[in-house]
Amino acid sequence: MLLKSLEWRKEWNMDNIFDWTPPEVLRKYFPSGIAGDDKEGNPVIIIPYGNIDIRGLIKSCNSKELIKYFAQIFENAVLIMREKSRDRGEPMGKLICIVDEEDFSLGDFTYRPALVAVLKFIDVFESNYPEILRCCYIVNAPKAFSVAFSIMKPFVSEKTLNKIKIHGKNGWKVVLLKVIDADQLPVHWGGTITDPDGNTKCISKIRIGGKVPKEYYLKNKLLELQNQSLHLDFKSHITLKKTESKIFEFQVFENVGSQLRWEFRSTGCDIAYEVSRTISEEVEELIPLQRVNSQVFKEEGSLICDEKGLLMHLSLKLT
């Protein structure tokens, strides 16, 4: 594993990573930042991932830039820990990571290019930075996040999984304050820090993410995706009238862990879609109804069918 990591560092020129200037869109819209230190002096990284516009970032930079920037974030944390070790005269080699899933979108997560990027993030971390993580707190996780986590889990080592603590909407601020002093956390995450203007998320330290303006989109990439989608060989075609919808249903019998995948493109107008499932006659919404730009980009995604007896529903509606 060490040899593989050294080869990766050489291939990606990690020893000179700070000589590389990331695209502006990543520096402005990839959510992350260092808030302060935990009670042992280790850095605390906050990643408001629920607020990431992953589709916009993918349309605005290439995959290598996205992965390289992710690695640069952790290289910066390693650099900070080395400086702390030198100043204190003792090793400081761990960090706390807070991943905020407020406004998490399962639809964006399962968008195939986004999912590929997330799995690559995991691979880069597991192969090169697993030992620097003290604990990862995933907070504000909605019910749908359990579906996303089931997709990621097979790619995460058991050692790392044991360091991940998942919390819903309530109770997590008290947990964070057990390991991080309040004066090291923004108010929004349970601490006492604000920006001089009173901003409780401390956007001077933590990039919040948000919607990527379309002027950042790469025109050549847009044309490439358009050309790619025009030559797709879809197995079936349907015609929908205005306000008409089409529901596809799939029953899960014995093949627990099987994957439901979808991909579609529309001509003439955009399409809205949603995904739900029925368990014991109760319908659970997995991906809420959302309109997608399916005239330009192929829409694709996937979900793991994690229980026997599920009835999965994929609904398409003309908009």
Backbone torsions as a table, in degrees:
resi	resn	phi	psi	omega
1	MET	NA	-39.2	179.1
2	LEU	-63.7	-43.1	179.6
3	LEU	-61.9	-42.7	179.0
4	LYS	-62.4	-41.0	179.4
5	SER	-65.6	-40.9	178.8
6	LEU	-64.1	-39.1	177.5
7	GLU	-65.0	-41.0	178.7
8	TRP	-63.6	-43.7	-179.7
9	ARG	-61.7	-38.0	178.9
10	LYS	-69.4	-44.3	-178.8
11	GLU	-61.8	-39.8	-177.1
12	TRP	-95.3	3.9	177.5
13	ASN	55.7	46.8	-176.8
14	MET	-65.5	-28.0	-179.9
15	ASP	-67.2	-17.5	178.5
16	ASN	-120.9	28.0	-172.8
17	ILE	-61.7	-28.8	-177.3
18	PHE	-83.2	-3.2	170.9
19	ASP	-81.5	-13.7	-179.1
20	TRP	-91.1	130.7	176.8
21	THR	-100.0	113.7	-179.1
22	PRO	-65.7	156.8	174.9
23	PRO	-55.9	146.3	-178.3
24	GLU	-55.3	-37.0	-176.9
25	VAL	-61.8	-34.8	177.6
26	LEU	-73.4	-41.3	-179.3
27	ARG	-65.5	-25.6	-179.0
28	LYS	-96.7	-33.4	-167.2
29	TYR	-121.5	-0.2	172.4
30	PHE	-87.7	113.0	-171.6
31	PRO	-73.3	121.6	175.9
32	SER	180.0	163.5	176.0
33	GLY	170.9	158.7	177.9
34	ILE	-98.5	120.0	-175.8
35	ALA	-82.8	-42.8	-175.7
36	GLY	176.2	-143.1	-179.2
37	ASP	-122.9	155.5	171.4
38	ASP	-81.4	-176.6	-174.8
39	LYS	-68.0	-14.5	177.4
40	GLU	-99.6	2.4	177.9
41	GLY	92.5	5.3	179.3
42	ASN	-83.2	146.2	-179.5
43	PRO	-65.6	148.5	178.8
44	VAL	-115.2	114.4	177.5
45	ILE	-97.3	132.4	174.3
46	ILE	-112.0	127.9	178.1
47	ILE	-122.3	100.4	177.8
48	PRO	-76.7	67.3	-169.6
49	TYR	-65.8	-26.5	179.0
50	GLY	-63.3	-17.4	-178.0
51	ASN	-102.7	12.1	-179.7
52	ILE	-80.1	137.2	171.9
53	ASP	-96.8	78.4	-173.5
54	ILE	-65.3	-33.9	177.3
55	ARG	-63.6	-45.0	-179.7
56	GLY	-63.4	-40.0	178.9
57	LEU	-65.8	-41.3	-179.9
58	ILE	-64.0	-33.8	178.9
59	LYS	-78.4	-11.5	-172.3
60	SER	-110.9	-7.2	177.8
61	CYS	-153.7	165.8	178.9
62	ASN	-86.4	164.9	-173.7
63	SER	-63.2	-34.2	180.0
64	LYS	-65.0	-40.3	178.2
65	GLU	-64.3	-39.6	179.9
66	LEU	-63.0	-47.2	-179.9
67	ILE	-67.4	-40.7	-178.5
68	LYS	-64.1	-37.6	179.1
69	TYR	-68.9	-39.4	176.0
70	PHE	-58.4	-44.6	178.9
71	ALA	-65.6	-36.8	-179.8
72	GLN	-62.7	-35.2	177.4
73	ILE	-59.3	-44.9	-178.8
74	PHE	-75.7	-32.3	174.9
75	GLU	-63.5	-36.2	177.1
76	ASN	-64.8	-40.3	177.5
77	ALA	-63.7	-41.0	178.2
78	VAL	-62.7	-41.2	179.2
79	LEU	-62.2	-43.0	178.7
80	ILE	-61.9	-42.3	-180.0
81	MET	-65.0	-36.6	177.2
82	ARG	-64.7	-41.0	179.1
83	GLU	-65.4	-40.2	177.7
84	LYS	-64.5	-41.1	179.3
85	SER	-61.2	-41.3	-179.9
86	ARG	-67.1	-42.9	-177.6
87	ASP	-68.5	-36.3	-175.9
88	ARG	-92.4	-15.3	-178.6
89	GLY	71.9	22.4	177.9
90	GLU	-146.2	151.4	-176.9
91	PRO	-66.8	131.9	174.7
92	MET	-125.3	101.0	-171.5
93	GLY	-127.9	17.5	-177.9
94	LYS	-127.5	158.9	175.1
95	LEU	-139.7	157.2	173.8
96	ILE	-101.9	134.7	178.1
97	CYS	-120.5	124.7	176.0
98	ILE	-110.6	116.2	179.0
99	VAL	-107.4	112.3	-177.3
100	ASP	-94.3	117.5	-177.6
101	GLU	-99.8	19.6	174.9
102	GLU	-58.6	133.4	-176.6
103	ASP	69.1	20.8	177.0
104	PHE	-57.5	136.8	178.9
105	SER	-118.5	114.4	177.6
106	LEU	-66.3	-31.9	178.0
107	GLY	-62.6	-42.7	177.2
108	ASP	-69.2	-37.7	-179.1
109	PHE	-63.1	-41.0	-176.3
110	THR	-86.1	-3.6	171.6
111	TYR	-58.7	118.9	-164.7
112	ARG	-53.3	-47.7	178.3
113	PRO	-59.6	-34.0	178.1
114	ALA	-69.0	-42.6	179.7
115	LEU	-63.7	-40.8	177.2
116	VAL	-60.0	-41.2	179.7
117	ALA	-64.9	-44.1	180.0
118	VAL	-61.6	-44.6	179.8
119	LEU	-65.6	-31.5	175.9
120	LYS	-70.4	-38.9	175.0
121	PHE	-55.5	-47.1	-179.2
122	ILE	-61.1	-43.9	-178.9
123	ASP	-62.7	-43.7	179.1
124	VAL	-62.3	-44.2	-179.6
125	PHE	-65.3	-49.7	-176.4
126	GLU	-63.7	-33.0	-176.4
127	SER	-83.5	-20.7	-170.9
128	ASN	-131.9	-21.3	-174.2
129	TYR	-131.9	17.1	-171.9
130	PRO	-61.9	-31.5	-174.2
131	GLU	-76.9	-14.9	-177.0
132	ILE	-85.0	-7.5	-177.4
133	LEU	-87.2	120.7	172.7
134	ARG	-83.7	-50.2	178.8
135	CYS	-160.8	146.3	175.5
136	CYS	-118.6	118.8	178.1
137	TYR	-102.3	115.3	174.7
138	ILE	-97.1	116.1	-173.4
139	VAL	-118.4	160.5	-178.2
140	ASN	58.9	31.2	-178.3
141	ALA	-74.9	119.4	176.5
142	PRO	-76.2	172.8	-179.1
143	LYS	-59.2	-37.8	-178.1
144	ALA	-65.1	-19.4	-179.2
145	PHE	-64.4	-26.9	179.2
146	SER	-61.2	-32.4	177.1
147	VAL	-67.6	-45.2	179.0
148	ALA	-62.8	-41.5	-177.9
149	PHE	-66.2	-34.0	178.3
150	SER	-65.8	-27.5	176.6
151	ILE	-74.5	-40.3	-176.8
152	MET	-77.8	-31.6	-169.5
153	LYS	-52.7	-42.7	-178.9
154	PRO	-62.1	-17.3	-176.8
155	PHE	-97.9	0.3	-178.1
156	VAL	-108.3	133.7	-179.3
157	SER	-66.5	155.6	179.3
158	GLU	-61.1	-36.7	179.8
159	LYS	-62.4	-41.9	178.2
160	THR	-71.5	-40.0	178.8
161	LEU	-56.8	-37.0	-179.9
162	ASN	-67.5	-16.1	179.8
163	LYS	-95.7	-3.9	-177.0
164	ILE	-96.1	125.8	178.2
165	LYS	-119.2	119.4	-176.2
166	ILE	-103.4	129.4	-179.8
167	HIS	-127.3	147.8	176.5
168	GLY	-82.0	-143.6	-175.4
169	LYS	-76.9	-24.2	-170.9
170	ASN	-121.7	154.2	170.1
171	GLY	86.8	-12.0	-172.9
172	TRP	-78.7	-25.7	-179.2
173	LYS	-63.9	-39.7	177.3
174	VAL	-62.0	-39.7	179.5
175	VAL	-63.9	-44.0	-179.8
176	LEU	-62.8	-39.0	-177.0
177	LEU	-71.2	-10.3	174.5
178	LYS	-74.4	-24.8	-177.7
179	VAL	-117.5	-11.3	-178.5
180	ILE	-132.4	128.0	177.0
181	ASP	-67.3	149.1	-175.9
182	ALA	-60.1	-31.2	-178.6
183	ASP	-79.3	8.6	176.7
184	GLN	-115.4	5.4	-177.4
185	LEU	-129.5	140.0	171.6
186	PRO	-62.0	152.8	179.9
187	VAL	-53.9	-39.6	-177.1
188	HIS	-59.0	-27.9	-179.4
189	TRP	-108.5	24.5	171.7
190	GLY	99.4	0.3	-178.0
191	GLY	-99.0	-154.6	-177.4
192	THR	-123.9	-0.4	-176.2
193	ILE	-80.6	139.0	169.0
194	THR	-135.2	163.0	171.3
195	ASP	-72.7	164.1	178.5
196	PRO	-54.6	-29.1	179.6
197	ASP	-87.1	3.9	177.8
198	GLY	93.3	0.6	-179.5
199	ASN	-62.0	123.2	-173.7
200	THR	-80.6	-9.3	177.8
201	LYS	-97.5	-3.6	179.6
202	CYS	52.3	60.6	-176.9
203	ILE	-69.1	-8.8	173.0
204	SER	-71.5	-22.1	178.5
205	LYS	-108.8	-38.9	-173.0
206	ILE	-110.9	116.7	173.6
207	ARG	-73.7	127.2	-172.7
208	ILE	-87.7	-18.3	-178.1
209	GLY	93.2	-127.0	179.7
210	GLY	99.4	176.8	-176.5
211	LYS	-66.7	128.9	178.3
212	VAL	-79.9	122.1	177.5
213	PRO	-60.4	144.5	-175.4
214	LYS	-66.3	-18.8	179.0
215	GLU	-66.3	-14.7	175.9
216	TYR	-83.1	-15.2	-176.6
217	TYR	-61.2	139.6	179.5
218	LEU	-80.3	117.8	-176.0
219	LYS	-62.5	-41.9	179.9
220	ASN	-63.7	-38.3	179.5
221	LYS	-67.9	-37.8	178.1
222	LEU	-60.5	-45.5	179.3
223	LEU	-64.5	-37.9	179.3
224	GLU	-62.7	-43.9	-179.7
225	LEU	-68.1	-37.3	177.4
226	GLN	-61.9	-47.5	180.0
227	ASN	-63.2	-39.1	179.5
228	GLN	-62.6	-45.3	-175.9
229	SER	-69.0	-28.3	-179.7
230	LEU	-69.7	-21.4	-177.1
231	HIS	-106.3	13.0	179.2
232	LEU	-68.2	139.4	178.9
233	ASP	-101.9	80.1	180.0
234	PHE	-72.8	145.2	-176.7
235	LYS	-77.8	-23.1	-178.6
236	SER	-145.5	155.2	179.9
237	HIS	-132.8	139.6	176.4
238	ILE	-130.5	155.4	177.4
239	THR	-117.5	128.4	179.7
240	LEU	-117.8	138.3	173.7
241	LYS	-88.2	169.0	-178.7
242	LYS	-56.6	132.5	-178.3
243	THR	68.8	0.0	179.4
244	GLU	-80.7	151.5	178.9
245	SER	-133.1	161.9	178.7
246	LYS	-133.2	128.4	-179.1
247	ILE	-112.2	129.0	174.5
248	PHE	-108.0	131.9	-179.0
249	GLU	-120.3	140.1	-179.0
250	PHE	-135.2	125.5	-179.3
251	GLN	-93.9	133.3	175.9
252	VAL	-100.3	116.3	180.0
253	PHE	-100.6	-91.9	-176.4
254	GLU	-97.4	-17.9	-172.0
255	ASN	-83.7	60.5	176.0
256	VAL	-64.2	134.5	-176.3
257	GLY	96.4	-4.5	176.6
258	SER	-70.0	163.2	-173.1
259	GLN	-113.2	129.5	172.0
260	LEU	-95.5	118.7	-179.7
261	ARG	-119.4	147.4	176.4
262	TRP	-140.5	150.0	171.6
263	GLU	-153.3	135.9	-179.9
264	PHE	-154.3	161.1	175.8
265	ARG	-143.3	148.4	-178.6
266	SER	-120.3	157.3	173.4
267	THR	-125.0	138.7	177.3
268	GLY	97.5	-33.6	-179.8
269	CYS	-166.0	170.8	177.9
270	ASP	-82.4	167.9	-179.0
271	ILE	-125.5	141.6	169.8
272	ALA	-103.5	144.9	178.6
273	TYR	-142.4	158.6	176.0
274	GLU	-147.5	156.4	178.3
275	VAL	-129.2	132.5	177.6
276	SER	-140.8	172.4	176.8
277	ARG	-143.9	153.4	179.3
278	THR	-114.4	126.4	175.4
279	ILE	-128.7	120.6	179.1
280	SER	52.2	45.2	176.2
281	GLU	70.9	4.5	176.7
282	GLU	-102.3	128.1	-179.3
283	VAL	-90.2	126.8	179.1
284	GLU	-116.4	124.5	179.0
285	GLU	-77.5	125.6	177.9
286	LEU	-100.7	-49.8	175.8
287	ILE	-124.5	112.3	-178.2
288	PRO	-65.0	158.4	-179.2
289	LEU	-55.5	125.4	-179.4
290	GLN	-145.2	142.5	179.1
291	ARG	-87.2	136.1	-179.3
292	VAL	-127.0	151.5	-177.9
293	ASN	-81.9	64.6	-172.1
294	SER	-79.5	-3.1	173.7
295	GLN	-75.6	-30.3	-176.5
296	VAL	-100.9	-44.2	-175.4
297	PHE	-114.9	137.2	172.0
298	LYS	-65.0	128.1	176.8
299	GLU	-92.6	129.2	-179.9
300	GLU	-148.2	154.6	179.5
301	GLY	-173.0	-179.7	-179.4
302	SER	-158.6	156.9	175.8
303	LEU	-140.6	150.0	175.1
304	ILE	-90.4	129.3	176.7
305	CYS	-86.5	98.2	-168.0
306	ASP	-95.5	2.6	179.2
307	GLU	-139.4	143.3	176.4
308	LYS	-74.0	144.7	177.7
309	GLY	89.1	5.4	178.4
310	LEU	-73.0	146.0	168.9
311	LEU	-116.9	108.7	-176.9
312	MET	-90.4	137.9	-178.8
313	HIS	-122.1	128.3	172.5
314	LEU	-118.8	117.1	-174.9
315	SER	-114.8	128.7	176.0
316	LEU	-110.9	136.7	-178.8
317	LYS	-138.1	133.3	179.2
318	LEU	-69.7	137.0	178.9
319	THR	-124.0	NA	NA
